[in-house]
Amino acid sequence: MNKSLRNKIITVCNEKIKSKGDNVGLSFYAFFANKNDNPERLMEAAKWWIMENKLNHFEKAIKIKGIVEKQF
C-alpha cells in the first residue's frame, strides 16, 4: 500500500474516532469521495481490505488504524 493511502486511512480513522468514539465502524469507501475519480487507489484499498486482511464490510476504525500502523 502506498504511503499516501496509509496516511489517508490513519487520518480518516482518527477523525471518525474523535467525532464518534472508539466504537465507530467504517468501510474502505470511507477513504474516498463519492465518485470514482481514482479507481487504482480504490482497488488498492479494496484488495488490502478484502483479499489481504479478510475484513468484513464494516470494521471498527480503531481496528483498521491498528492494522495499518502495525503493518507499515
C-alpha positions as CSV (number, residue, x, y, z in Angstrom):
1,M,0.0,0.0,0.0
2,N,1.4,3.4,-0.9
3,K,2.2,5.9,1.8
4,S,-0.5,8.4,0.7
5,L,-3.2,5.8,1.1
6,R,-1.8,4.7,4.5
7,N,-1.8,8.3,5.7
8,K,-5.3,8.9,4.4
9,I,-6.6,5.8,6.3
10,I,-5.0,6.8,9.6
11,T,-6.3,10.4,9.2
12,V,-9.9,9.3,8.5
13,C,-9.8,6.7,11.3
14,N,-8.5,9.4,13.7
15,E,-11.3,11.8,12.6
16,K,-14.0,9.3,12.9
17,I,-12.8,8.1,16.3
18,K,-12.6,11.7,17.6
19,S,-16.1,12.6,16.4
20,K,-18.0,9.4,17.1
21,G,-15.9,7.4,19.6
22,D,-13.9,4.2,19.8
23,N,-16.9,2.1,18.7
24,V,-17.3,3.7,15.3
25,G,-17.3,1.4,12.3
26,L,-16.4,2.2,8.7
27,S,-15.8,0.5,5.3
28,F,-13.0,1.1,2.9
29,Y,-15.2,3.5,1.0
30,A,-14.8,6.0,3.9
31,F,-11.4,6.8,2.5
32,F,-12.8,8.1,-0.9
33,A,-15.1,10.8,-2.3
34,N,-18.5,9.8,-3.5
35,K,-17.2,9.5,-7.0
36,N,-14.8,7.1,-8.7
37,D,-12.0,9.6,-9.5
38,N,-9.1,7.3,-8.6
39,P,-10.0,3.7,-9.5
40,E,-6.4,2.4,-9.0
41,R,-6.3,3.7,-5.4
42,L,-9.8,2.4,-4.7
43,M,-8.8,-1.1,-5.9
44,E,-5.6,-0.9,-3.9
45,A,-7.7,-0.2,-0.8
46,A,-10.2,-2.9,-1.6
47,K,-7.5,-5.5,-2.2
48,W,-5.8,-4.7,1.1
49,W,-9.2,-4.7,2.9
50,I,-10.8,-7.8,1.4
51,M,-8.0,-10.0,0.0
52,E,-5.1,-9.4,2.3
53,N,-6.8,-8.8,5.6
54,K,-10.1,-10.7,5.1
55,L,-12.0,-7.9,6.8
56,N,-15.8,-7.6,6.9
57,H,-17.6,-4.8,5.0
58,F,-17.7,-2.7,8.2
59,E,-15.0,-2.8,10.8
60,K,-14.1,-0.6,13.8
61,A,-12.0,2.4,12.9
62,I,-9.7,1.7,15.8
63,K,-9.0,-1.9,14.5
64,I,-8.3,-0.6,11.0
65,K,-5.9,2.1,12.3
66,G,-4.1,-0.5,14.4
67,I,-3.7,-2.9,11.5
68,V,-2.3,-0.1,9.3
69,E,0.1,1.1,12.0
70,K,1.3,-2.5,12.7
71,Q,1.8,-3.5,9.0
72,F,3.6,-0.4,7.9
